[in-house]
């Protein structure tokens, strides 16, 4: 939905909108990076040899 000039009064709402968008983008980026880190650690755990020292 496009905003018209009458929706904003002064510079504050534009700055607030920008901050809200940046906050949402940062939150999404952090969630994505955490998911990637969890996936990497799960892959590492599966591929890691046993620490028992025994051979098959």
PQR file of N, CA, C, O and H, with PARSE charges and radii, in Angstrom:
ATOM      1  N   UNK A   1       0.849  -1.164   0.000 -0.4000 1.5000
ATOM      2  CA  UNK A   1       0.000   0.000   0.000 -0.0000 2.0000
ATOM      3  C   UNK A   1       0.896   1.228   0.000  0.5500 1.7000
ATOM      4  O   UNK A   1       1.827   1.312   0.801 -0.5500 1.4000
ATOM      5  N   UNK A   2       0.632   2.167  -0.875 -0.4000 1.5000
ATOM      6  CA  UNK A   2       1.429   3.383  -0.979 -0.0000 2.0000
ATOM      7  C   UNK A   2       0.943   4.398   0.050  0.5500 1.7000
ATOM      8  O   UNK A   2      -0.249   4.502   0.341 -0.5500 1.4000
ATOM      9  H   UNK A   2      -0.124   2.098  -1.526  0.4000 1.0000
ATOM     10  N   UNK A   3       1.885   5.126   0.578 -0.4000 1.5000
ATOM     11  CA  UNK A   3       1.543   6.170   1.545 -0.0000 2.0000
ATOM     12  C   UNK A   3       1.466   7.500   0.832  0.5500 1.7000
ATOM     13  O   UNK A   3       2.206   7.755  -0.119 -0.5500 1.4000
ATOM     14  H   UNK A   3       2.853   5.041   0.342  0.4000 1.0000
ATOM     15  N   UNK A   4       0.581   8.329   1.290 -0.4000 1.5000
ATOM     16  CA  UNK A   4       0.476   9.669   0.726 -0.0000 2.0000
ATOM     17  C   UNK A   4       1.181  10.638   1.649  0.5500 1.7000
ATOM     18  O   UNK A   4       1.492  10.303   2.792 -0.5500 1.4000
ATOM     19  H   UNK A   4      -0.020   8.121   2.062  0.4000 1.0000
ATOM     20  N   UNK A   5       1.427  11.816   1.164 -0.4000 1.5000
ATOM     21  CA  UNK A   5       2.111  12.828   1.965 -0.0000 2.0000
ATOM     22  C   UNK A   5       1.322  13.227   3.192  0.5500 1.7000
ATOM     23  O   UNK A   5       1.908  13.682   4.174 -0.5500 1.4000
ATOM     24  H   UNK A   5       1.174  12.088   0.236  0.4000 1.0000
ATOM     25  N   UNK A   6       0.000  13.067   3.166 -0.4000 1.5000
ATOM     26  CA  UNK A   6      -0.819  13.476   4.303 -0.0000 2.0000
ATOM     27  C   UNK A   6      -0.742  12.489   5.462  0.5500 1.7000
ATOM     28  O   UNK A   6      -1.193  12.790   6.567 -0.5500 1.4000
ATOM     29  H   UNK A   6      -0.476  12.697   2.368  0.4000 1.0000
ATOM     30  N   UNK A   7      -0.159  11.287   5.208 -0.4000 1.5000
ATOM     31  CA  UNK A   7      -0.026  10.306   6.285 -0.0000 2.0000
ATOM     32  C   UNK A   7       1.064  10.690   7.277  0.5500 1.7000
ATOM     33  O   UNK A   7       1.059  10.249   8.427 -0.5500 1.4000
ATOM     34  H   UNK A   7       0.207  11.043   4.311  0.4000 1.0000
ATOM     35  N   UNK A   8       1.990  11.511   6.822 -0.4000 1.5000
ATOM     36  CA  UNK A   8       3.134  11.853   7.664 -0.0000 2.0000
ATOM     37  C   UNK A   8       3.084  13.321   8.046  0.5500 1.7000
ATOM     38  O   UNK A   8       2.692  14.180   7.256 -0.5500 1.4000
ATOM     39  H   UNK A   8       1.994  11.870   5.889  0.4000 1.0000
ATOM     40  N   UNK A   9       3.489  13.579   9.266 -0.4000 1.5000
ATOM     41  CA  UNK A   9       3.574  14.957   9.724 -0.0000 2.0000
ATOM     42  C   UNK A   9       4.961  15.143  10.318  0.5500 1.7000
ATOM     43  O   UNK A   9       5.269  14.583  11.370 -0.5500 1.4000
ATOM     44  H   UNK A   9       3.808  12.881   9.907  0.4000 1.0000
ATOM     45  N   UNK A  10       5.795  15.921   9.654 -0.4000 1.5000
ATOM     46  CA  UNK A  10       7.145  16.144  10.137 -0.0000 2.0000
ATOM     47  C   UNK A  10       8.051  14.980   9.782  0.5500 1.7000
ATOM     48  O   UNK A  10       7.667  14.106   9.004 -0.5500 1.4000
ATOM     49  H   UNK A  10       5.545  16.376   8.800  0.4000 1.0000
ATOM     50  N   UNK A  11       9.256  14.963  10.349 -0.4000 1.5000
ATOM     51  CA  UNK A  11      10.239  13.932  10.034 -0.0000 2.0000
ATOM     52  C   UNK A  11      10.198  12.735  10.963  0.5500 1.7000
ATOM     53  O   UNK A  11      10.797  11.706  10.650 -0.5500 1.4000
ATOM     54  H   UNK A  11       9.567  15.673  10.981  0.4000 1.0000
ATOM     55  N   UNK A  12       9.529  12.828  12.068 -0.4000 1.5000
ATOM     56  CA  UNK A  12       9.516  11.749  13.056 -0.0000 2.0000
ATOM     57  C   UNK A  12       8.940  10.431  12.538  0.5500 1.7000
ATOM     58  O   UNK A  12       9.594   9.399  12.691 -0.5500 1.4000
ATOM     59  H   UNK A  12       9.042  13.664  12.322  0.4000 1.0000
ATOM     60  N   UNK A  13       7.760  10.415  11.938 -0.4000 1.5000
ATOM     61  CA  UNK A  13       7.202   9.127  11.508 -0.0000 2.0000
ATOM     62  C   UNK A  13       8.083   8.396  10.508  0.5500 1.7000
ATOM     63  O   UNK A  13       8.180   7.170  10.557 -0.5500 1.4000
ATOM     64  H   UNK A  13       7.229  11.253  11.813  0.4000 1.0000
ATOM     65  N   UNK A  14       8.725   9.122   9.602 -0.4000 1.5000
ATOM     66  CA  UNK A  14       9.598   8.485   8.617 -0.0000 2.0000
ATOM     67  C   UNK A  14      10.771   7.822   9.334  0.5500 1.7000
ATOM     68  O   UNK A  14      11.141   6.697   8.998 -0.5500 1.4000
ATOM     69  H   UNK A  14       8.646  10.118   9.561  0.4000 1.0000
ATOM     70  N   UNK A  15      11.350   8.494  10.300 -0.4000 1.5000
ATOM     71  CA  UNK A  15      12.462   7.924  11.055 -0.0000 2.0000
ATOM     72  C   UNK A  15      11.992   6.726  11.873  0.5500 1.7000
ATOM     73  O   UNK A  15      12.712   5.734  11.990 -0.5500 1.4000
ATOM     74  H   UNK A  15      11.050   9.408  10.572  0.4000 1.0000
ATOM     75  N   UNK A  16      10.809   6.810  12.430 -0.4000 1.5000
ATOM     76  CA  UNK A  16      10.257   5.707  13.217 -0.0000 2.0000
ATOM     77  C   UNK A  16       9.984   4.504  12.325  0.5500 1.7000
ATOM     78  O   UNK A  16      10.254   3.367  12.711 -0.5500 1.4000
ATOM     79  H   UNK A  16      10.225   7.615  12.335  0.4000 1.0000
ATOM     80  N   UNK A  17       9.441   4.755  11.118 -0.4000 1.5000
ATOM     81  CA  UNK A  17       9.197   3.667  10.173 -0.0000 2.0000
ATOM     82  C   UNK A  17      10.501   2.993   9.791  0.5500 1.7000
ATOM     83  O   UNK A  17      10.583   1.767   9.722 -0.5500 1.4000
ATOM     84  H   UNK A  17       9.221   5.678  10.804  0.4000 1.0000
ATOM     85  N   UNK A  18      11.523   3.806   9.542 -0.4000 1.5000
ATOM     86  CA  UNK A  18      12.831   3.262   9.154 -0.0000 2.0000
ATOM     87  C   UNK A  18      13.400   2.417  10.280  0.5500 1.7000
ATOM     88  O   UNK A  18      13.904   1.320  10.038 -0.5500 1.4000
ATOM     89  H   UNK A  18      11.456   4.803   9.598  0.4000 1.0000
ATOM     90  N   UNK A  19      13.326   2.912  11.500 -0.4000 1.5000
ATOM     91  CA  UNK A  19      13.832   2.164  12.643 -0.0000 2.0000
ATOM     92  C   UNK A  19      13.085   0.852  12.813  0.5500 1.7000
ATOM     93  O   UNK A  19      13.692  -0.169  13.136 -0.5500 1.4000
ATOM     94  H   UNK A  19      12.917   3.803  11.696  0.4000 1.0000
ATOM     95  N   UNK A  20      11.782   0.865  12.601 -0.4000 1.5000
ATOM     96  CA  UNK A  20      10.988  -0.356  12.720 -0.0000 2.0000
ATOM     97  C   UNK A  20      11.388  -1.366  11.645  0.5500 1.7000
ATOM     98  O   UNK A  20      11.496  -2.561  11.919 -0.5500 1.4000
ATOM     99  H   UNK A  20      11.289   1.694  12.338  0.4000 1.0000
ATOM    100  N   UNK A  21      11.610  -0.878  10.416 -0.4000 1.5000
ATOM    101  CA  UNK A  21      12.037  -1.776   9.331 -0.0000 2.0000
ATOM    102  C   UNK A  21      13.414  -2.350   9.607  0.5500 1.7000
ATOM    103  O   UNK A  21      13.649  -3.537   9.384 -0.5500 1.4000
ATOM    104  H   UNK A  21      11.523   0.093  10.194  0.4000 1.0000
ATOM    105  N   UNK A  22      14.334  -1.510  10.095 -0.4000 1.5000
ATOM    106  CA  UNK A  22      15.674  -1.986  10.412 -0.0000 2.0000
ATOM    107  C   UNK A  22      15.652  -2.998  11.553  0.5500 1.7000
ATOM    108  O   UNK A  22      16.379  -3.991  11.528 -0.5500 1.4000
ATOM    109  H   UNK A  22      14.143  -0.545  10.277  0.4000 1.0000
ATOM    110  N   UNK A  23      14.818  -2.742  12.545 -0.4000 1.5000
ATOM    111  CA  UNK A  23      14.695  -3.657  13.672 -0.0000 2.0000
ATOM    112  C   UNK A  23      14.170  -5.017  13.214  0.5500 1.7000
ATOM    113  O   UNK A  23      14.672  -6.056  13.641 -0.5500 1.4000
ATOM    114  H   UNK A  23      14.227  -1.935  12.566  0.4000 1.0000
ATOM    115  N   UNK A  24      13.161  -5.006  12.344 -0.4000 1.5000
ATOM    116  CA  UNK A  24      12.601  -6.255  11.823 -0.0000 2.0000
ATOM    117  C   UNK A  24      13.623  -6.995  10.967  0.5500 1.7000
ATOM    118  O   UNK A  24      13.729  -8.219  11.046 -0.5500 1.4000
ATOM    119  H   UNK A  24      12.753  -4.162  11.997  0.4000 1.0000
ATOM    120  N   UNK A  25      14.372  -6.261  10.153 -0.4000 1.5000
ATOM    121  CA  UNK A  25      15.391  -6.896   9.310 -0.0000 2.0000
ATOM    122  C   UNK A  25      16.499  -7.496  10.160  0.5500 1.7000
ATOM    123  O   UNK A  25      16.979  -8.592   9.870 -0.5500 1.4000
ATOM    124  H   UNK A  25      14.285  -5.267  10.089  0.4000 1.0000
ATOM    125  N   UNK A  26      16.901  -6.800  11.191 -0.4000 1.5000
ATOM    126  CA  UNK A  26      17.942  -7.307  12.086 -0.0000 2.0000
ATOM    127  C   UNK A  26      17.481  -8.568  12.803  0.5500 1.7000
ATOM    128  O   UNK A  26      18.239  -9.528  12.939 -0.5500 1.4000
ATOM    129  H   UNK A  26      16.511  -5.910  11.427  0.4000 1.0000
ATOM    130  N   UNK A  27      16.233  -8.559  13.259 -0.4000 1.5000
ATOM    131  CA  UNK A  27      15.679  -9.728  13.955 -0.0000 2.0000
ATOM    132  C   UNK A  27      15.619 -10.938  13.019  0.5500 1.7000
ATOM    133  O   UNK A  27      15.955 -12.054  13.415 -0.5500 1.4000
ATOM    134  H   UNK A  27      15.617  -7.779  13.148  0.4000 1.0000
ATOM    135  N   UNK A  28      15.191 -10.708  11.778 -0.4000 1.5000
ATOM    136  CA  UNK A  28      15.121 -11.799  10.802 -0.0000 2.0000
ATOM    137  C   UNK A  28      16.515 -12.317  10.472  0.5500 1.7000
ATOM    138  O   UNK A  28      16.713 -13.527  10.357 -0.5500 1.4000
ATOM    139  H   UNK A  28      14.918  -9.802  11.456  0.4000 1.0000
ATOM    140  N   UNK A  29      17.476 -11.424  10.320 -0.4000 1.5000
ATOM    141  CA  UNK A  29      18.843 -11.810  10.021 -0.0000 2.0000
ATOM    142  C   UNK A  29      19.435 -12.634  11.164  0.5500 1.7000
ATOM    143  O   UNK A  29      20.086 -13.652  10.929 -0.5500 1.4000
ATOM    144  H   UNK A  29      17.315 -10.441  10.413  0.4000 1.0000
ATOM    145  N   UNK A  30      19.211 -12.198  12.385 -0.4000 1.5000
ATOM    146  CA  UNK A  30      19.721 -12.928  13.541 -0.0000 2.0000
ATOM    147  C   UNK A  30      19.103 -14.317  13.631  0.5500 1.7000
ATOM    148  O   UNK A  30      19.804 -15.290  13.910 -0.5500 1.4000
ATOM    149  H   UNK A  30      18.682 -11.371  12.577  0.4000 1.0000
ATOM    150  N   UNK A  31      17.804 -14.419  13.399 -0.4000 1.5000
ATOM    151  CA  UNK A  31      17.133 -15.722  13.427 -0.0000 2.0000
ATOM    152  C   UNK A  31      17.688 -16.640  12.346  0.5500 1.7000
ATOM    153  O   UNK A  31      17.903 -17.827  12.589 -0.5500 1.4000
ATOM    154  H   UNK A  31      17.234 -13.629  13.173  0.4000 1.0000
ATOM    155  N   UNK A  32      17.919 -16.095  11.155 -0.4000 1.5000
ATOM    156  CA  UNK A  32      18.470 -16.900  10.059 -0.0000 2.0000
ATOM    157  C   UNK A  32      19.881 -17.373  10.394  0.5500 1.7000
ATOM    158  O   UNK A  32      20.221 -18.528  10.139 -0.5500 1.4000
ATOM    159  H   UNK A  32      17.744 -15.131  10.958  0.4000 1.0000
ATOM    160  N   UNK A  33      20.704 -16.497  10.959 -0.4000 1.5000
ATOM    161  CA  UNK A  33      22.076 -16.879  11.320 -0.0000 2.0000
ATOM    162  C   UNK A  33      22.093 -17.921  12.426  0.5500 1.7000
ATOM    163  O   UNK A  33      22.921 -18.831  12.401 -0.5500 1.4000
ATOM    164  H   UNK A  33      20.428 -15.558  11.166  0.4000 1.0000
ATOM    165  N   UNK A  34      21.193 -17.805  13.394 -0.4000 1.5000
ATOM    166  CA  UNK A  34      21.105 -18.810  14.455 -0.0000 2.0000
ATOM    167  C   UNK A  34      20.700 -20.166  13.895  0.5500 1.7000
ATOM    168  O   UNK A  34      21.239 -21.195  14.302 -0.5500 1.4000
ATOM    169  H   UNK A  34      20.520 -17.066  13.414  0.4000 1.0000
ATOM    170  N   UNK A  35      19.759 -20.171  12.969 -0.4000 1.5000
ATOM    171  CA  UNK A  35      19.324 -21.414  12.341 -0.0000 2.0000
ATOM    172  C   UNK A  35      20.471 -22.045  11.560  0.5500 1.7000
ATOM    173  O   UNK A  35      20.651 -23.262  11.598 -0.5500 1.4000
ATOM    174  H   UNK A  35      19.321 -19.335  12.639  0.4000 1.0000
ATOM    175  N   UNK A  36      21.244 -21.229  10.855 -0.4000 1.5000
ATOM    176  CA  UNK A  36      22.385 -21.747  10.109 -0.0000 2.0000
ATOM    177  C   UNK A  36      23.422 -22.331  11.061  0.5500 1.7000
ATOM    178  O   UNK A  36      23.990 -23.387  10.783 -0.5500 1.4000
ATOM    179  H   UNK A  36      21.097 -20.240  10.824  0.4000 1.0000
ATOM    180  N   UNK A  37      23.672 -21.664  12.170 -0.4000 1.5000
ATOM    181  CA  UNK A  37      24.650 -22.157  13.142 -0.0000 2.0000
ATOM    182  C   UNK A  37      24.188 -23.470  13.757  0.5500 1.7000
ATOM    183  O   UNK A  37      24.990 -24.383  13.954 -0.5500 1.4000
ATOM    184  H   UNK A  37      23.210 -20.807  12.396  0.4000 1.0000
ATOM    185  N   UNK A  38      22.889 -23.567  14.062 -0.4000 1.5000
ATOM    186  CA  UNK A  38      22.363 -24.821  14.612 -0.0000 2.0000
ATOM    187  C   UNK A  38      22.497 -25.949  13.599  0.5500 1.7000
ATOM    188  O   UNK A  38      22.844 -27.072  13.966 -0.5500 1.4000
ATOM    189  H   UNK A  38      22.237 -22.825  13.902  0.4000 1.0000
ATOM    190  N   UNK A  39      22.227 -25.665  12.336 -0.4000 1.5000
ATOM    191  CA  UNK A  39      22.339 -26.687  11.293 -0.0000 2.0000
ATOM    192  C   UNK A  39      23.784 -27.129  11.134  0.5500 1.7000
ATOM    193  O   UNK A  39      24.056 -28.317  10.965 -0.5500 1.4000
ATOM    194  H   UNK A  39      21.945 -24.753  12.038  0.4000 1.0000
ATOM    195  N   UNK A  40      24.713 -26.177  11.187 -0.4000 1.5000
ATOM    196  CA  UNK A  40      26.129 -26.526  11.063 -0.0000 2.0000
ATOM    197  C   UNK A  40      26.585 -27.379  12.241  0.5500 1.7000
ATOM    198  O   UNK A  40      27.305 -28.359  12.050 -0.5500 1.4000
ATOM    199  H   UNK A  40      24.492 -25.211  11.324  0.4000 1.0000
ATOM    200  N   UNK A  41      26.178 -27.020  13.449 -0.4000 1.5000
ATOM    201  CA  UNK A  41      26.615 -27.788  14.619 -0.0000 2.0000
ATOM    202  C   UNK A  41      25.991 -29.183  14.615  0.5500 1.7000
ATOM    203  O   UNK A  41      26.618 -30.137  15.074 -0.5500 1.4000
ATOM    204  H   UNK A  41      25.593 -26.224  13.604  0.4000 1.0000
ATOM    205  N   UNK A  42      24.776 -29.314  14.109 -0.4000 1.5000
ATOM    206  CA  UNK A  42      24.137 -30.627  14.007 -0.0000 2.0000
ATOM    207  C   UNK A  42      24.868 -31.484  12.987  0.5500 1.7000
ATOM    208  O   UNK A  42      25.069 -32.678  13.213 -0.5500 1.4000
ATOM    209  H   UNK A  42      24.266 -28.539  13.736  0.4000 1.0000
ATOM    210  N   UNK A  43      25.275 -30.886  11.852 -0.4000 1.5000
ATOM    211  CA  UNK A  43      26.031 -31.624  10.842 -0.0000 2.0000
ATOM    212  C   UNK A  43      27.381 -32.054  11.400  0.5500 1.7000
ATOM    213  O   UNK A  43      27.819 -33.179  11.160 -0.5500 1.4000
ATOM    214  H   UNK A  43      25.112 -29.917  11.668  0.4000 1.0000
ATOM    215  N   UNK A  44      28.044 -31.171  12.143 -0.4000 1.5000
ATOM    216  CA  UNK A  44      29.334 -31.499  12.728 -0.0000 2.0000
ATOM    217  C   UNK A  44      29.211 -32.634  13.737  0.5500 1.7000
ATOM    218  O   UNK A  44      30.082 -33.500  13.811 -0.5500 1.4000
ATOM    219  H   UNK A  44      27.688 -30.258  12.339  0.4000 1.0000
ATOM    220  N   UNK A  45      28.136 -32.630  14.509 -0.4000 1.5000
ATOM    221  CA  UNK A  45      27.935 -33.665  15.516 -0.0000 2.0000
ATOM    222  C   UNK A  45      27.708 -35.018  14.856  0.5500 1.7000
ATOM    223  O   UNK A  45      28.153 -36.041  15.375 -0.5500 1.4000
ATOM    224  H   UNK A  45      27.429 -31.926  14.449  0.4000 1.0000
ATOM    225  N   UNK A  46      27.024 -35.036  13.721 -0.4000 1.5000
ATOM    226  CA  UNK A  46      26.771 -36.293  13.022 -0.0000 2.0000
ATOM    227  C   UNK A  46      28.034 -36.839  12.379  0.5500 1.7000
ATOM    228  O   UNK A  46      28.218 -38.055  12.320 -0.5500 1.4000
ATOM    229  H   UNK A  46      26.663 -34.204  13.299  0.4000 1.0000
ATOM    230  N   UNK A  47      28.894 -35.979  11.904 -0.4000 1.5000
ATOM    231  CA  UNK A  47      30.095 -36.397  11.183 -0.0000 2.0000
ATOM    232  C   UNK A  47      31.307 -36.579  12.084  0.5500 1.7000
ATOM    233  O   UNK A  47      32.355 -37.038  11.628 -0.5500 1.4000
ATOM    234  H   UNK A  47      28.745 -34.992  11.952  0.4000 1.0000
ATOM    235  N   UNK A  48      31.179 -36.230  13.341 -0.4000 1.5000
ATOM    236  CA  UNK A  48      32.286 -36.315  14.276 -0.0000 2.0000
ATOM    237  C   UNK A  48      32.518 -37.782  14.677  0.5500 1.7000
ATOM    238  O   UNK A  48      31.558 -38.485  14.991 -0.5500 1.4000
ATOM    239  H   UNK A  48      30.328 -35.857  13.712  0.4000 1.0000
ATOM    240  N   UNK A  49      33.760 -38.250  14.671 -0.4000 1.5000
ATOM    241  CA  UNK A  49      34.010 -39.629  15.108 -0.0000 2.0000
ATOM    242  C   UNK A  49      33.772 -39.781  16.614  0.5500 1.7000
ATOM    243  O   UNK A  49      33.811 -38.806  17.365 -0.5500 1.4000
ATOM    244  H   UNK A  49      34.540 -37.679  14.416  0.4000 1.0000
ATOM    245  N   UNK A  50      33.533 -40.991  17.026 -0.4000 1.5000
ATOM    246  CA  UNK A  50      33.344 -41.262  18.454 -0.0000 2.0000
ATOM    247  C   UNK A  50      34.624 -40.945  19.208  0.5500 1.7000
ATOM    248  O   UNK A  50      35.724 -41.114  18.682 -0.5500 1.4000
ATOM    249  H   UNK A  50      33.501 -41.783  16.416  0.4000 1.0000
ATOM    250  N   UNK A  51      34.475 -40.492  20.425 -0.4000 1.5000
ATOM    251  CA  UNK A  51      35.631 -40.167  21.257 -0.0000 2.0000
ATOM    252  C   UNK A  51      36.050 -41.334  22.145  0.5500 1.7000
ATOM    253  O   UNK A  51      36.824 -41.142  23.082 -0.5500 1.4000
ATOM    254  H   UNK A  51      33.581 -40.355  20.852  0.4000 1.0000
ATOM    255  N   UNK A  52      35.557 -42.531  21.873 -0.4000 1.5000
ATOM    256  CA  UNK A  52      35.862 -43.671  22.721 -0.0000 2.0000
ATOM    257  C   UNK A  52      37.247 -44.239  22.461  0.5500 1.7000
ATOM    258  O   UNK A  52      37.809 -44.924  23.315 -0.5500 1.4000
ATOM    259  H   UNK A  52      34.928 -42.687  21.112  0.4000 1.0000
ATOM    260  N   UNK A  53      37.804 -43.955  21.276 -0.4000 1.5000
ATOM    261  CA  UNK A  53      39.120 -44.465  20.951 -0.0000 2.0000
ATOM    262  C   UNK A  53      39.091 -45.874  20.390  0.5500 1.7000
ATOM    263  O   UNK A  53      40.129 -46.412  20.007 -0.5500 1.4000
ATOM    264  H   UNK A  53      37.347 -43.398  20.583  0.4000 1.0000
ATOM    265  N   UNK A  54      37.912 -46.474  20.339 -0.4000 1.5000
ATOM    266  CA  UNK A  54      37.791 -47.822  19.814 -0.0000 2.0000
ATOM    267  C   UNK A  54      37.659 -47.773  18.300  0.5500 1.7000
ATOM    268  O   UNK A  54      37.110 -46.820  17.747 -0.5500 1.4000
ATOM    269  H   UNK A  54      37.068 -46.037  20.650  0.4000 1.0000
ATOM    270  N   UNK A  55      38.166 -48.805  17.631 -0.4000 1.5000
ATOM    271  CA  UNK A  55      38.009 -48.900  16.196 -0.0000 2.0000
ATOM    272  C   UNK A  55      37.018 -49.999  15.879  0.5500 1.7000
ATOM    273  O   UNK A  55      36.867 -50.954  16.641 -0.5500 1.4000
ATOM    274  H   UNK A  55      38.612 -49.580  18.080  0.4000 1.0000
ATOM    275  N   UNK A  56      36.349 -49.860  14.756 -0.4000 1.5000
ATOM    276  CA  UNK A  56      35.324 -50.845  14.385 -0.0000 2.0000
ATOM    277  C   UNK A  56      35.947 -52.075  13.792  0.5500 1.7000
ATOM    278  O   UNK A  56      35.236 -53.009  13.422 -0.5500 1.4000
ATOM    279  H   UNK A  56      36.472 -49.085  14.136  0.4000 1.0000
TER
END
